[in-house]
Amino acid sequence: MKISNDTVATAQKVLSSIGAPVTVMGSINADLTVETERLPRPGETVIGGPVVTLPGGKSANQAVTCSLLGARTKLIGALGKDSHGGLLLDSLNKAGVDTAGIRRCEEPSGSTMITVDATGENTIVYSAGANALVNADFVREESQIITSAKILGLCLE
């Protein structure tokens, strides 16, 4: 979906006028994507192209978008101490997201395995990993960040 320049300009104006930070809480994933001519049937193996690993997760994507549109944005979530965690944290920092609310833990980082066929149809398998640690206790412990926001984005995959 293509977003018009007018829509982007309006979003930038609204987000920059808010003043207090936007806080997003939820999933941060490494998306492992492979393209194939068609999706496999149950039990079938098909040949795919190279596996591409990209930063993702619905909440991380929301936080990056808000930050790139000019909002002071904080993200609350959990990442593993694995290589995917490093990739994801670097990506968020490069986008200007405040990552002080992200905990690093021994669990592997969340990930998705995505297969995309030639027509754009896809299948996605989600492995929560460290995202599963974002529970009620986690929320209580991060309540100061949450209550300081004027906008709170919740997308708990």
Number of C-alpha atoms within 10 A of each C-alpha: 3 4 7 8 9 9 10 11 12 12 16 17 14 13 21 17 11 14 12 15 22 24 28 28 26 25 29 32 29 23 22 19 21 18 19 19 14 17 20 14 8 6 5 7 9 10 12 16 11 11 14 12 16 16 20 22 24 17 24 27 17 21 29 25 15 25 23 16 19 17 26 21 27 27 28 26 27 28 26 20 16 14 12 21 23 15 15 22 20 15 17 23 12 11 16 19 25 19 16 11 18 18 16 18 16 11 17 20 27 24 25 19 16 17 22 18 16 11 10 11 10 16 13 13 12 15 17 18 20 25 24 17 18 17 12 9 10 14 16 10 11 16 11 10 19 23 11 13 19 12 16 18 16 15 14 16 14
